[in-house]
Amino acid sequence: MSAVVIAQNNFGDTQPDGVAGPLGLLIIVLLGIATVLLIRNMNKRIKRLPAEFPPPAAKDADQDK
């Protein structure tokens, strides 16, 4: 009798309303929106960087004085 209870498959739909599909879609959409916003923010920051950085040797020489 106990072998029957242990062998039961409980991997199916355990919620009666079946909200897993819409909830999964909501999570995927939110992750997509967050990704788009992060990419836009990174692009703005990259555009603000200078075209060329000063060489490290010149930077060290200024600090020695």
Beta strands, then each sheet from edge to edge (+ up, - down):
end
